[in-house]
Every structure is written in C-alpha cells, then in structure tokens.
Amino acid sequence: MADTPVVQMLGISKVYPNGIAANRDVDFSVNKGEIHALVGENGAGKSTLMKILFGLEKPTSGAILIDGEAVMFSSPMAAISNGIGMVHQHFMLVPSLTVAENVVLGMAPRKSGIFIDFKEAVRLTEEYAERFHFDVEPNARVADISVGMKQKVEILKALVRGAKVLILDEPTAVLTTQETEELFRQLHELKSQGFTIIFISHKLNEIKELTDRVTIMRHGRAVGTYYTDSISEQEISRLMVGRDVVLEVQKTPAEPGEVVLLVENLQFVNEWNKRMLNGISFDVRKGEIVGIAGVEGNGQRELVDILFGLIAPEEGSVHVNGVNIADKSQRELRDMGISYVPEDRMTFGIAGSASINENIVSDRISSPAFNKGPLLNMKAIRETSQNLIEDYAVLCKSGRQHVNMLSGGNIQKVVVAREFSADPLLIIADQPTRGIDVGATELIRKKLIDLSRQGAAVLLVSADLNEVMELSDSLIVLYGGKIVGYFDDGQWDDVMMGEYMLGLKKQSDEEVKRACHA
C-alpha cells in the first residue's frame, strides 16, 4: 500500500453559531490507493468532517491539503474539480431518467451545443462501466433497477466527473450479502487502479474485511488511526463509545401467545401502476419478533404505510386484537396500543423545531397526567422526559433543547424512547437502527427484545440482514410484493437469505401459507 497522503485535513474545527462544536482540532490523513474507514458514534463528527472535505460545510479553522497543495472548497463543485467525489447514503438519482442520463446529469454531452446527445451519453456510460467492471444497463430507467445497481450508478457518476478520492457514506446499508460482496470486489478493483476510498460505516465486520486503515472519532475528535488488521471489532467499538459494547444479540427463546396483528391478502398498486403488494398474509403474536427482510422496493414501504394507516390497500384487511383497523386514524391506532418507529425519522418521527421534552410526550400530551384542561402540567412533562432521556442515554444539553440540534443517533433515541415507553401492544419498527452507531444500536436492539419478552408483539422491518436475522423469532422474505419465504428461528443464514431476497429461490404458495399461520 502506498504511503503518499492524497488528502490531509489538519487541525479542522467546526463550531456552529449556536456554540455546538462538531469537530475539534481534527487531523485526518488518507494515503493514495488505500481504502480507509472512518467510524464513530452518531454525533462524533465524522459526517461534518466529510462535508467539509466535500465542500458542503466550511471549517471554523484548519487546513486541507490535496496532493500536498492547500485548498479550501466553497462548494461540492469545487471539491469535484479537485478529484473528490461523494456517494451519499440516500441515493441522489432521478428515478424517471435512464442510467446514462443520470450518469451525465449536469454535464450532458450536446449536439450543436443545444440538444442532449443521448447516444454519446450511453457511449460514455458504457466506456466507464467497462473500464471499472461495473455491470450496468445504460438505457434502463433508474426506477426499474435494483438497489445494488443504483449504488453502481452513483459511483460511476463520481468517476465520470473525475473523482480520484471517493467518499462512500454507509454504502452497504441496503445491500444483500451478495451485492455487498460484489461491491467490495469493485472497490478492490478501484484500489488496484490507484483510486482512494474513504469508507464510512457502522458495520465493523465489513470494516475489518475491506479496509486498510481505520480512523476512529469520538466527541468531535479523532482518537486514533490504526491498521485494520491490528485492531479487533471489540477494540474499535470500545474506542468509539468509550466502553465495552455487546456486539452479538442475546435473547431468550420466544414464548408466543395469542395473535395480535393479523394481515390477510393485502394488495396494493402504486401511482405508476406497479403492484407493490400481491396477496400478503401473515400474523404476529404476543411475545414474538417477526422480521421482514428484503431488498428495498419490494413492498416493505407500502406494507408499513398500510399498517399505520398512511395509505389504504386495494384489497385485504388488517386486524389488531381482532379489530379491523381500516379507516382508523393514527390517534385511534395509538390508543389501541400501536407504536411506530418510522424509517424516515426526520419527516415522520419528530417535530424538529420542538424541544426534546415536547417530542417525547407528543403521543400522550392529551392524557390527564400531562393535560389539566387549558394548562399543561409542565412539571410532569419535564420529569417524564428527563427519566426517558436518562433511560435511553440521549446525549443532549437538556430536555429544552430543540430535537433537530441532536445527532441522527440521538434523534432516533428520542423517537424510540417515546414509542417504546407507551406500554405498546404492537410495535412496528421500520429500520430502527439505520445509520446509527454501535452504542445506540445496542441499546435499541436490547429494548426491542426486552419489550417482546414482556409481551409486546413486534414487527421488525430492516434492510440490515444481520439485524433482522439476529433479532427475529420468525422471518418473512418479501420479493416482488410477495412473501417468497417464511422461516422460524435458526433456519436461516445470510447466503440463503440473500438468495431469497434476490428472487433466486422461493417457497411455494402452499409452504408460505402453512408457515405464516395464515
């Protein structure tokens, strides 16, 4: 591995106008031709550091050197022109355009300086795909391609624009085991051609497998850079969190009781006339965790939206404790004992400009404990909030702090604290640990297990295959809007699950029907 620094960030500090210091005198150096991991808890400062490198943020102080030359990027365009590319966790593609059109978006070749030259766009995409061994279909519409293919398109976009240093933010968050292995092969190929990759991830096993070195951040500072083969996952997590973290899920066998959630023959067609749910039937019983696995876009989103009353099915029914929940409002669903941890915490999980106190009790603000006619019992609200802040280890100045000033992981803790403390009959947990660090992940997973063993019925939807396999007592695989596999605890491994998630294997309709108790 070469030891020539291609990126040097020296003494980087970032202090926001409200006084919050995201980075404190950080030194970060990446060598030419290496895959370098950047890890840390949510709020540790790694995202801010990379935003500074990519020109999305300006540092309060410090210097950036690219190939030994001092630079300071005022925008992402400036970073791109200096060979820095970034692939965000949430893809920045236009679904209605083709792969080739997305690859050249903003720099499209033109005929006579006026009309877009689509033929040249396809040729350019094919040239770069062949050079870097990326198997993509230039003329395919992005809305119709797999998540793994979208990841490749995002990387190609950066390479076409001249990136020599690629920042990848949680690139495997939504990939199957097979897709992750393919991505790793392609990253090694890029490394062999002299490209440099900064790999941001909370998956420590992937960091150990893929990267050459790892820089660990905690509380806005870099606490050290290590050769990955010389440090264990446990040591990395301890340096990130400041304590030992239980990396393996520990749970007692489930003792399921009566059926709480009964889903029968759900059908749903989206606005593009695509059938997203095709005869979905299953149940979730008291005291068990039923997991939903699948590559994103195979009906999970629509299923969750129906279960919490955000959309209505074309056909089929959903019963909770024997009550049909069709036409029930979200207030009525909550009064029935349904808690919901949404995938998009910023849009559906919080009121960003409200305080932590207000967010934590927002689902129960009308209860007599907090509401005495025209006046709110602020003392009770503060006490309840403070107890939950402590119980869920929310890192904040006080409960009066606006929730949108917290890191992503601490925002998720606020959402989870509210939903898990509502004495739930049924918990719908949609991507509950996506994009959060090992410490917050450990806490949320343990709480889910504890609540299920205390009698709650839990439906867990997660694109993290390891998570859904480790937490679930029973596991459903969705593909093409149908249940293609149903498994009881221990009857699965990641390779087999990947085959079902990619549609390479499926159980018969009769097998699924028998297994799902439907």
N, C-alpha and C positions, 0 to 999 in steps of 0.2 A: 504494500500500500504506500502510495506517495505520501510524503510528509510536508508538501508545499501548501501553506494556507491559501485557499482561494477566497475565503471570507473571514474577516476578523472584525468582531464587534468589541470595542474597548471602552470600559467604564460607562456602559449605557445605563442611564437612569431615565425614568419616565414618571413624572409627578403630575397628576391631573389637577385642574383648577380647584376641585373640592378637597384637595390635600391628600388624596389616596395615592400612594406610591406603588406602581405596578412593577417597576424594575428599579433595583438599587445597585448601581455600580457593577453591572454585569459584564464579564469578559466571556466571549464565546467565539471559538475558532473552529473552522471546518477545513479539512485538507482536500486538495484536489483528488478526485477519483475515489472518494470513500462514501459509505452510507453511514450517516451519523444520526443517532437517535437523540431526541430532545424530550425529556419526560419531566413530570411534576404534577402535583395536585392541581385541581382547578383553582385559579387564583394565585398560582405560584409565579406567574409572569411570563410563561413560555409563549402564549398567544400574542401578547403585547410585543415581545421581543421579535417575533417573526413578522408582525405587522409593521414594525419599524424597518426591518430588513426589506420588506416588500413595498415600502413607501406609503402604507396606509396610515401610519402614525409617525409623528416627528418626536424624536427624543428630547428630553429636557436638557440632557448633557451627554457627552460621549462622542465617539468617533466610529465610523465604519470604513473599512478598507476592503476593496475588491482587487485581488491580484496585486496587493501592496499599494494601491492608489487610493487616496482618501476620497470618499464620495458621501453625499447626503441626498437621499431620494425624496423629492417633493410629491411624488405620485407613483402609483404602480407602473405607469408608462415609463417613468424614468428608471425604475428597477428592471423592467423587462428589457429596456435598451442596453442595460449593463449586464444582461445574461442571467437575471434572477427570475424564475418562474414559480408560481404557486398554484397548487391544486387544492381547492378548499374542500372541507368535509362534505358540505352540501353542494352538489354539482351546479355549475353556472352555465348550463346548456339550455338552448331554446328547443323545447320538445317538438314543435311543429316543423323545424328545419331538418335537413338531412345531416348526416355525419360530416360530409365535406363542407357544407355551408357553415356548420358550427366551427369546424377547424379553422376556416379562413375569416370568421366573423370579425369585422372591424378592419380587415386588411385584404378584403376580397380582390382577386385579380379582375381587371375590367377590360372590355373591348372598346376601343376608341375612347378610352377614358370616361365612358358613361355607363355602359351596361355591364353587369356582373358576368364574368366569363365562367360559367358553371363547369364547362369541360376542363378548364385549367384548374379549377378548384378540386375536381375529382382527381386529376393527374397529380397535383401537389400532395393530396392526402395519400394517394397510393404510393408515391415516392417515399414519403416519410414513414408510412406504415411498413413498407418493405425494408427500409434501412434499419428500423429498430425492431423488426419482427413482431409488429402489432397486427393481429388478425382482425381487421375491421372492414365493414362494408360501406364504402363512401356514399352510396346512393340510398342507404336505409334511413328512414325517418327516426330521429332520436327517441321519439315517444314509443317506438316499437322494438327497441333494442334492450338487451339485458343490462342490469346494473354493472356487471363486470365490464361490458363493452363501453358503457358510459365513462367508466374510470379510464379506460384506454384513450378515449376521445379527449378527455380533459388533459391527459399527459401529452398527447400529440399536439394539442393546441399550444401548449407551452413550448414544446420542441420546435414547432414550425416558426415560432416567434423568436427563436434563437437562444432559448434558455440553456445555460451550461450548469446552473445550480437549480435543482428542483426542490421546492418545499412541499412535502406531502402531509396534509393535515388529516389524521385518522383515516388513511386510505383504505383500510380493510374493514371498517365499521359495518359495512352492509354486504360483504362478500362471503360466499361459501368457502369451505376449506379448499375445494378445487380451484376456485377463482383466485383465492389468496396465493396458492402455490404458483399459479400462472403469473400473477403479478410479481411475485418475488423473482421468478426466472427472468422476467423482463427488466426488473430493476438491476439484477446482477449483470445483464447484458449491457445496460446503460453504463453501469460502473466500469465494465471492461473497455468501453469506448471512451472513458475519461470523464464521464459526467459525475457530478457530485449530487448526493441526495441527502436532504435533511428530513428525517422520518419522525413525525410526531405521533405518538401512540400511547394508549394506556394498557395495551396488551403486552405484558412483559415477556411472555413466551415468544412472541414474534420479534421483539427487540433482540432477544438472545439469539434467535435463529438467523436474523437477517443482517444486523448492523455490525460495523467495525468498532465504533466507539459510541459512548452514551454520555451526554451531559445532563445532570440532574439539577432541577431547580426546586427551591423551597422558599416561600415567603418573599418572592421577588428577587432572590439572589441565586447565583449559581453555586452549588455546594460542592461541585467536583465534576471532572471529566475522567472517564475510565475506559479502558479497553474492555469491550463487552465480554470477551471470553475469560476475563479475570474477575468478574463480579457476578454473584448469583441473583436470581429474581428476588429472593428474600432481602438481600442487601440493598438492591435498588429500591424496593418498596419502603424499607426502613429509612433510607436516606430521603426519600420523597416526603414521607409522612412524619418522620421523627419518632416512630415507634414500630414495633413488630405488627405486621398485618397478616391475618389469616387468608391465604390465597386460595385455599380449597374450601368449597362449600361443605358444611357439616349439617346434616339433617337426620332426624329420626324417621322411621317409616311412617307413611300417612295412614290414618285410620278414617277413611271417607265415610260420611254419614249420608243423610238424605240429599236429593238433588236440589240445588239452589238455582242454578242457571240452566234452562232448557232451551236450546236453539233447534228449530225444526225447519228444514227445507228453505233456507234463505236464498233468495235470488235477487241479483241487483245488476242493472245495466247502467253504465256511466253516460256522461253527456256526449261522448264520442261513439256511442252505440256499441261499446265493448262490454261483454258480460264479465263482470268482475267477481261475482259470486254465483255459483252454479250448484244449487242443491246442498247447502251446508247444513249439517245436523250434528249436534254433539251435546253433551251436558257437562257441568262442573258441579261437583258435590261438596258439601260441607267438609272442611278439613283437608282439602287437597289443592295442589297447584297443577293446573292443566296448562301446558305450554303450547304456543302456536309458533312453529318455525316455518320459514320460507324466505326466498329471495324477495326483496321489496317489490311491490307492484303486482302481487299475486292474490290480492283480495284482503290482506290484513287491514289496510286503512279503512276500507268500506265496512268490514265486519265490526271493527271497533266503533266507527261512527254510528252504525245501526244500534249497537248495544247501548250506547249512551244517548240515543235519541237525536243525534245530529242530522241523520238522514233516515228516510223510510225505505224499507225493502220493497221490491216489486211484488214479491210473494214471500210466504213463510211467516213464522212467528217467533217471538222471544218471550219466555215466561221467567219470572223471578219469584221463587217461592209460590209457584202456581198462579201468579197474577200476570196476565198479558200486559206488557209494558208499551204496547202500541199507543201512540198519542199522549204518552206521559211526558210532562215537562221535565227538564233537568232538576228542578226543585223537587218535584214529586219523586224522581228516581233517587235523589239523595235521601229524601225522607223514608224511602223503602230500605235504606241501608247500603246503597251502591256508592262506592268510592272509585274515583277515576284519576289515574296518573297519565296525563296526555303525553304523546310523543313530542309535540311542539310546546314546550313549557312556557316560552315567551308569549305565544299568542293565546293559548288556552289554559295555561296553568297559573298565571299571575296577573295582577294589575300592577304594571311596572312602576307607576308613579305613586302608588300607595305604599304604606310602611309595611315592614315585616309583620308587625302586630296585626294590622288590618288584613293582610293576606292570609295569615294563619287561621284566623277565626271567621273568614268571609263566608264559609259554608254554614255557619251556625250563629250568625250575628243576630238572627231574629229570636233565638231561644231566650227563655226567661232569665237564664244565668247572665246574659250579656245585655239584654234589652228590657228596660223598665219604662214602657210607654214611650214618651218623646225623648227620653235620655238614655244614652248608652252607659253601661257600667264599666267605665274605663279601667278601674282598678282590677276587675275580674279579667278583662281582656288582656291587660299587661301581665298579670300573674300567669294566666294560661299560656300566653305567648312565650314568656320567659322560661317556663318549665319545658316547653317543646323545643325552644332554641337550645337549651342545655341537653335535653334528651337526644336530640338529633345532631348535636355538635355543629350548629350553624355558626360559621365564623363571621361575626359582624360587630360593629361598634355598640349597637343597642337595638332593641326592637323598634325604635322610632325611625331607623334608617330606611330609606327607600329601597325596596327589594331589587330594583334594576341596577343598583350600585354594587350588588354582590357578584361573585364569580358564578359561572354556569353551574358548577357543582353545588354551591351553597344555595342558589335559587332552587335547584332540584330538591335539596333537603327541605326547604320551606314548603314546596308542593307536597312532598311525601309526608312531612310532619302533619300537615292539615288532613290529608286523605287517610293516613294510617291511624290517626288519633280519633276518628269519627265513629269508633265502635262498628266497623263495617261488617255487613253480612256478606257482601261480594266486593272484591277488589278487581278492577280492570286496570292492569299495569301495562302500559304501552311504552316499550323501550325505556324502562325505568332507570337504567344506568348508562344510557348512550352519552358518550363524550364526557364522562366524569372520571375522576381519578380513583385509584385503588382503595383509598381510605373511605371515600363516600360510597363507592360500590360495595365494599364490605359491609358497611352499616345498613344500606338499603336492602341488600340480599338477606341479611340476618333478620331484619324486621319483617320481611315478606314471609320467611319461613316460620318465624315465631307466631305471626298472626294466623297463618294457615293451621298451625298445630294447635292454636287456641280455638279453632273452629271456623275461621273465615274461609269462604270459597275464593280461590284466586285464579284469574285468567291472566296468564303472562304472555305478552306478545313481545318478541325480541329478535332482532336481526343478528344478535351475538349468539352464535351457535353454541359456544361453550357455556354461556349463561343459561340458555334455555334447556340444555341437556343436564346441567348440574342442579338446577332448581326444581325442575318439573317432576311430578309424580307420574303423570301421563303426558304424552307428547303427540300433537297433531301437526302434520306437514301439509301446507297449502301449496298448490301449484296450479296455475291457470284457473283460479277461482274455485277449485275443487279440493276436497280432502283426499290426498293420494296415499296417506299413511297415518296409522294410529298405533302408538306403541306404549306399553307400560314400562315403568321404571326399570332401567338397566338393560332394556332390549335394544339399545342403540349405540352407535359410535359415530364419530364425526364424518368418516368417509361414507358410511351408509347413509347418513342424514343428507350429506351433500348430493348423493345420487338421487334421492327422492326430491330434494329442493330444486334440482336442475331438470327434473322430469325424466331422468334416465330410468327410474324404477317407479312402480306404483302398485298398490294393493288393489284387488278387485273391489267393486262397489259393495259386494256382499261382505267381504272381510272388513271393510271400513264400517259398514253399518253395524255389524256384530260387535266390533271393538268399541265403537263410540257410545254404546248403550242406547243408541237412538232407535 
